[in-house]
Amino acid sequence: MSDLLHYQSCGLANVWLCNGFENKQTPYGEAVSIADVEGLHKAIGLFILNHEH
């Protein structure tokens, strides 16, 4: 299993990804590519709506 990615671009501090992303080397240094950002944000939103706090 690859390392977890602490995904903070959604504005939440407790989102960790175990897949759906790829670490890449660019001419500017290391970068992360998310396979489906829109789908990820939708899944995060649905999770928040469907779970009690």
VEXSEKE-47261 format. One record per atom (N, C-alpha, C): residue number from 1; residue in three letters; atom name; x, y, z. Coordinates in nm, 2 decimals. Example, Ala and Ser with C-alpha at 12.3 -4.5 7.8 and 13.67 -1.06 7.14 Angstrom:
<atoms>
ATOM/i/aa/at/X/Y/Z
ATOM/1/ALA/N/1.32/-0.57/0.78 .
ATOM/1/ALA/CA/1.23/-0.45/0.78 .
ATOM/1/ALA/C/1.32/-0.33/0.78 .
ATOM/2/SER/N/1.28/-0.22/0.71 .
ATOM/2/SER/CA/1.37/-0.11/0.71 .
ATOM/2/SER/C/1.29/0.00/0.79 .
</atoms>
This chain:
<atoms>
ATOM/i/aa/at/X/Y/Z
ATOM/1/MET/N/0.08/-0.12/0.00 .
ATOM/1/MET/CA/0.00/0.00/0.00 .
ATOM/1/MET/C/0.09/0.12/0.00 .
ATOM/2/SER/N/0.05/0.22/-0.08 .
ATOM/2/SER/CA/0.13/0.35/-0.08 .
ATOM/2/SER/C/0.11/0.43/0.05 .
ATOM/3/ASP/N/0.18/0.53/0.07 .
ATOM/3/ASP/CA/0.17/0.62/0.18 .
ATOM/3/ASP/C/0.04/0.69/0.17 .
ATOM/4/LEU/N/-0.01/0.73/0.28 .
ATOM/4/LEU/CA/-0.13/0.81/0.29 .
ATOM/4/LEU/C/-0.10/0.96/0.25 .
ATOM/5/LEU/N/-0.20/1.02/0.19 .
ATOM/5/LEU/CA/-0.19/1.17/0.16 .
ATOM/5/LEU/C/-0.28/1.25/0.24 .
ATOM/6/HIS/N/-0.23/1.34/0.32 .
ATOM/6/HIS/CA/-0.31/1.43/0.40 .
ATOM/6/HIS/C/-0.36/1.54/0.31 .
ATOM/7/TYR/N/-0.49/1.52/0.27 .
ATOM/7/TYR/CA/-0.55/1.61/0.17 .
ATOM/7/TYR/C/-0.62/1.73/0.24 .
ATOM/8/GLN/N/-0.56/1.84/0.23 .
ATOM/8/GLN/CA/-0.61/1.96/0.30 .
ATOM/8/GLN/C/-0.67/2.07/0.20 .
ATOM/9/SER/N/-0.66/2.04/0.08 .
ATOM/9/SER/CA/-0.71/2.14/-0.02 .
ATOM/9/SER/C/-0.87/2.16/-0.02 .
ATOM/10/CYS/N/-0.94/2.06/0.05 .
ATOM/10/CYS/CA/-1.08/2.08/0.07 .
ATOM/10/CYS/C/-1.12/2.17/0.18 .
ATOM/11/GLY/N/-1.02/2.21/0.26 .
ATOM/11/GLY/CA/-1.04/2.30/0.38 .
ATOM/11/GLY/C/-1.07/2.22/0.51 .
ATOM/12/LEU/N/-1.06/2.09/0.50 .
ATOM/12/LEU/CA/-1.08/2.01/0.62 .
ATOM/12/LEU/C/-0.95/1.95/0.67 .
ATOM/13/ALA/N/-0.93/1.94/0.80 .
ATOM/13/ALA/CA/-0.80/1.90/0.85 .
ATOM/13/ALA/C/-0.79/1.75/0.87 .
ATOM/14/ASN/N/-0.90/1.67/0.85 .
ATOM/14/ASN/CA/-0.90/1.53/0.89 .
ATOM/14/ASN/C/-0.93/1.44/0.77 .
ATOM/15/VAL/N/-0.88/1.48/0.65 .
ATOM/15/VAL/CA/-0.91/1.40/0.53 .
ATOM/15/VAL/C/-0.77/1.34/0.48 .
ATOM/16/TRP/N/-0.77/1.20/0.48 .
ATOM/16/TRP/CA/-0.65/1.13/0.44 .
ATOM/16/TRP/C/-0.69/1.04/0.32 .
ATOM/17/LEU/N/-0.61/1.04/0.22 .
ATOM/17/LEU/CA/-0.64/0.95/0.10 .
ATOM/17/LEU/C/-0.54/0.83/0.10 .
ATOM/18/CYS/N/-0.59/0.72/0.07 .
ATOM/18/CYS/CA/-0.50/0.60/0.06 .
ATOM/18/CYS/C/-0.49/0.56/-0.09 .
ATOM/19/ASN/N/-0.57/0.62/-0.18 .
ATOM/19/ASN/CA/-0.55/0.59/-0.32 .
ATOM/19/ASN/C/-0.62/0.70/-0.40 .
ATOM/20/GLY/N/-0.61/0.69/-0.53 .
ATOM/20/GLY/CA/-0.67/0.79/-0.62 .
ATOM/20/GLY/C/-0.58/0.91/-0.64 .
ATOM/21/PHE/N/-0.45/0.90/-0.60 .
ATOM/21/PHE/CA/-0.36/1.01/-0.62 .
ATOM/21/PHE/C/-0.23/0.95/-0.67 .
ATOM/22/GLU/N/-0.14/1.03/-0.73 .
ATOM/22/GLU/CA/-0.01/0.99/-0.77 .
ATOM/22/GLU/C/0.09/1.10/-0.75 .
ATOM/23/ASN/N/0.20/1.06/-0.69 .
ATOM/23/ASN/CA/0.31/1.15/-0.67 .
ATOM/23/ASN/C/0.39/1.16/-0.80 .
ATOM/24/LYS/N/0.42/1.28/-0.84 .
ATOM/24/LYS/CA/0.49/1.30/-0.97 .
ATOM/24/LYS/C/0.61/1.39/-0.95 .
ATOM/25/GLN/N/0.71/1.37/-1.04 .
ATOM/25/GLN/CA/0.82/1.47/-1.04 .
ATOM/25/GLN/C/0.79/1.56/-1.16 .
ATOM/26/THR/N/0.81/1.69/-1.14 .
ATOM/26/THR/CA/0.79/1.79/-1.24 .
ATOM/26/THR/C/0.92/1.87/-1.25 .
ATOM/27/PRO/N/0.93/1.95/-1.35 .
ATOM/27/PRO/CA/1.05/2.04/-1.36 .
ATOM/27/PRO/C/1.06/2.13/-1.24 .
ATOM/28/TYR/N/0.95/2.15/-1.17 .
ATOM/28/TYR/CA/0.95/2.24/-1.06 .
ATOM/28/TYR/C/0.96/2.17/-0.92 .
ATOM/29/GLY/N/0.97/2.04/-0.92 .
ATOM/29/GLY/CA/0.98/1.96/-0.80 .
ATOM/29/GLY/C/0.87/1.86/-0.79 .
ATOM/30/GLU/N/0.85/1.80/-0.67 .
ATOM/30/GLU/CA/0.75/1.70/-0.65 .
ATOM/30/GLU/C/0.61/1.76/-0.65 .
ATOM/31/ALA/N/0.51/1.69/-0.71 .
ATOM/31/ALA/CA/0.37/1.73/-0.71 .
ATOM/31/ALA/C/0.29/1.61/-0.69 .
ATOM/32/VAL/N/0.16/1.63/-0.66 .
ATOM/32/VAL/CA/0.06/1.53/-0.64 .
ATOM/32/VAL/C/-0.05/1.55/-0.74 .
ATOM/33/SER/N/-0.09/1.44/-0.81 .
ATOM/33/SER/CA/-0.20/1.45/-0.90 .
ATOM/33/SER/C/-0.32/1.37/-0.84 .
ATOM/34/ILE/N/-0.43/1.43/-0.83 .
ATOM/34/ILE/CA/-0.56/1.36/-0.79 .
ATOM/34/ILE/C/-0.63/1.32/-0.91 .
ATOM/35/ALA/N/-0.67/1.19/-0.91 .
ATOM/35/ALA/CA/-0.74/1.13/-1.03 .
ATOM/35/ALA/C/-0.87/1.20/-1.06 .
ATOM/36/ASP/N/-0.95/1.23/-0.96 .
ATOM/36/ASP/CA/-1.09/1.28/-0.98 .
ATOM/36/ASP/C/-1.12/1.37/-0.87 .
ATOM/37/VAL/N/-1.08/1.50/-0.87 .
ATOM/37/VAL/CA/-1.10/1.59/-0.77 .
ATOM/37/VAL/C/-1.25/1.62/-0.74 .
ATOM/38/GLU/N/-1.32/1.64/-0.85 .
ATOM/38/GLU/CA/-1.47/1.66/-0.84 .
ATOM/38/GLU/C/-1.54/1.55/-0.77 .
ATOM/39/GLY/N/-1.50/1.42/-0.81 .
ATOM/39/GLY/CA/-1.56/1.31/-0.74 .
ATOM/39/GLY/C/-1.52/1.29/-0.60 .
ATOM/40/LEU/N/-1.39/1.33/-0.57 .
ATOM/40/LEU/CA/-1.34/1.33/-0.43 .
ATOM/40/LEU/C/-1.42/1.42/-0.34 .
ATOM/41/HIS/N/-1.44/1.55/-0.39 .
ATOM/41/HIS/CA/-1.51/1.65/-0.32 .
ATOM/41/HIS/C/-1.66/1.61/-0.29 .
ATOM/42/LYS/N/-1.72/1.55/-0.39 .
ATOM/42/LYS/CA/-1.85/1.50/-0.38 .
ATOM/42/LYS/C/-1.86/1.39/-0.27 .
ATOM/43/ALA/N/-1.77/1.30/-0.27 .
ATOM/43/ALA/CA/-1.76/1.19/-0.18 .
ATOM/43/ALA/C/-1.74/1.24/-0.03 .
ATOM/44/ILE/N/-1.66/1.34/-0.02 .
ATOM/44/ILE/CA/-1.63/1.40/0.11 .
ATOM/44/ILE/C/-1.76/1.47/0.16 .
ATOM/45/GLY/N/-1.83/1.54/0.07 .
ATOM/45/GLY/CA/-1.95/1.61/0.11 .
ATOM/45/GLY/C/-2.06/1.51/0.15 .
ATOM/46/LEU/N/-2.08/1.41/0.07 .
ATOM/46/LEU/CA/-2.18/1.30/0.10 .
ATOM/46/LEU/C/-2.15/1.24/0.24 .
ATOM/47/PHE/N/-2.02/1.21/0.26 .
ATOM/47/PHE/CA/-1.98/1.15/0.39 .
ATOM/47/PHE/C/-2.02/1.24/0.51 .
ATOM/48/ILE/N/-1.99/1.37/0.49 .
ATOM/48/ILE/CA/-2.03/1.47/0.60 .
ATOM/48/ILE/C/-2.18/1.47/0.62 .
ATOM/49/LEU/N/-2.26/1.47/0.51 .
ATOM/49/LEU/CA/-2.40/1.48/0.52 .
ATOM/49/LEU/C/-2.46/1.36/0.58 .
ATOM/50/ASN/N/-2.40/1.24/0.56 .
ATOM/50/ASN/CA/-2.46/1.12/0.60 .
ATOM/50/ASN/C/-2.41/1.06/0.73 .
ATOM/51/HIS/N/-2.32/1.13/0.80 .
ATOM/51/HIS/CA/-2.27/1.08/0.93 .
ATOM/51/HIS/C/-2.29/1.18/1.04 .
ATOM/52/GLU/N/-2.34/1.13/1.15 .
ATOM/52/GLU/CA/-2.36/1.21/1.27 .
ATOM/52/GLU/C/-2.23/1.27/1.32 .
ATOM/53/HIS/N/-2.24/1.39/1.38 .
ATOM/53/HIS/CA/-2.12/1.45/1.43 .
ATOM/53/HIS/C/-2.11/1.43/1.58 .
</atoms>
